[in-house]
Amino acid sequence: MGKLLRVNTKEKTFGFEEVPQAYAGLGGRALTSKMILDEVPATCHPLGKANKLIFAPGILSGSPAADSGRLSAGAKSPLTGGIKESNAGGLVSQKLAKLGITAIVLEDKPETDDYSIIVINNDGVKILPAGDLVGKGNYAVMENLWGKYGKSVGVLSIGQAGEQCLKGASIQQADMNGRPGRAHGRGGLGAVMAAKKIKAIVVDDKGAPRVEIKDSEAFKAANKRWVELLRSHPVSGEGLPAFGTAVLVNVINEAGTFPTKNFRSGRFEHAKDISGEKIAELTEQRGGINTEPCHPGCVIKCSNVYHDKDGKYLTSGFEYETIWAFGAHTTIHDIDAIAMLDRLCDDFGLDTIEMGVTLGIAMEGGMIPWGDGKAAIDLLSKVGEYTPEGKIIGNGAVFTGDALGVDRVPVVKKQALPAYDPRSCKGVGVTYATTPMGADHTAGYGVTANLLAVGGTVDPHKKEGNIELSQGLQIATAAIDAAGLCLFVAFAVLDNEDGLPTIVKMINAQHGLSITPDDVMELGKSILNNEIEFNRKAGFTKVDDQLPEMFNEIFPPHDTQWDFTLEELSKTLKF
């Protein structure tokens, strides 16, 4: 399973070690969460020397398995104070796997303010001064590093938000064009990387051998079936490639669960102006790209490249959650202003969900007017200018709400809610409340059965069946994250009996194993139990597994309400 690369950021030294038995066979989220539980004191300061930042490719990463190039990043979160795993596409995961690196572990903390970059290639590892990259945004950093180390190298970097150790700071990955369009967004992990004084990590797999496949014929057969499953499903094979993740804007708005003006209603009157269909139309007119993979080997291709009115590049990886957060949540409906806000987040290194919700809180508190795209851009720009206003905004929704005296702050475990209202999509609401990650739709995407009729149907407005739906999806998602697979493969897996068995066949063929689908589900349970245990040690209780009281309000248009008790939700956390 390769080796661990441990980097002592204080001493600027590194060493390789064999993977300990306790971590054998683990990858992705399974490995990051197990290592954080075992090696990080749960009560430590997230920006202190005891915290660790871990990057781990998935179990299938580096192989030809379709859509297996996600990289997990894990640490104690500066935003939530609990455990965090955030995964992203890009180039790094597959390159690390080909270099035989099971995980990069950043340890300790420098006593000086000098930033470094880490360069990893087939010849070894170098820790070099970051030089004039300090203070620069991710666009400039990635352009510099691609120019210096060659196009197509994998890059992880932080921008100005990370350097200020802001709680909304992300770690960006270079996409296939060398732009910072892929983000380890949630939880403030960019601040942890900054605390370690690492500005960027470059990964170059040139000259490295291919990942060994123990049974190549069995793997080819399983992967062929896997690609068929992904391409034949109406969501992963048609909707997402045609309109990207923003295909959901009109769908979720029509369902009445598109949170508008800080979760006051479920429909946005200007939804068509910010929809996937509108973006696809503008992209075609302006010469952008509607269908692009986020990493090599992706067959879903739901990413995009968005151009401005003059036909010039503006942003990439322009996704549903971002469009909702800067759009319906704030009532901004100028799609070009929303795209600029996305670009600023990629450049400064900020989580777009956290920042969109935060701008809504700023509007709630009278800092800027509702729906004013220019004012939102001006305020978010303050992060890159290192101003006090920027530091407030960049620290997220809770911090901004406290600064402005706002009590209507949609968070769980201090992390902002994503783009589905929990009162009219209760399956995902249960996930928001109970996942160890803080409010996170990707941890258990109840939208599938609630709104999309994928994997069956569960009434989104009623309590019945939604705890079980969330629980099952949280288990399956943890296992998918461990494999390094994109979350969107879940559509095909949920609607095909041979979906999970096909994944298992690929894992077995690659690693010479004989595991079963039940073993994979047990892995998912073990990941969640590790994360719950870390949070328990950090001081979390079942009181933290609930939505804020603003969700007691009746929610139009369906007049739904959040009505789960703490006792009912506590059942979800038993894996």
Buried (B, 14 or more C-beta within 10 A) or exposed (E): BBBBBBBBBBEBEBEEEEBEEEBEBBBBBBBBBBBBBEEBEBEBEBBEBBBBBBBBBBBBBBBBBBBBBBBBBBBBBBBBBBBBBBBBBBBBBBBBBBBBBBBBBBBBBBEEEEBBBBBBBEEEBEBEEBEEBBBBBBBBBBBBBBEEBEEBBBBBBBBBBBBBBBBBBBBBBBBBBBBBBBBBBBBBBBBBBBBBBBBBBBBBBEEBEEBEBEBEEBBBBBBEBBBBBBBEBEBBBEBBBBBBBBBBBBBBBEBBBBBBBBBBBBBBEBBEBBBBBBBBEBBEEBEBBBBBBBBBBBBBBBBBBBBBEEEEBBBBBBBBBBBBBBBBBBBBBBBBBBBBBBBBBBBBBBBBBBBBBBBBBBBBBEBBEBBBBEBBBEBBBBBBEBBEBBBBBBBBBBBBBBBBEBEBBBBBBBBBBBBBBBBBBBBBBBBBBBBBBBBBBBBBBBBBBBBBEBBEBBEBBEBEBBBBBBBBBBBBBBBBBBBBBBBBBBBBBBBBEBBBBBBBBBBBBBBEBEBEBEEBBBBBBBBBBBBBBBBBBBEBEEEBBBBBEBBEEEBBEBEBEBEBEEEEBBEBBEB
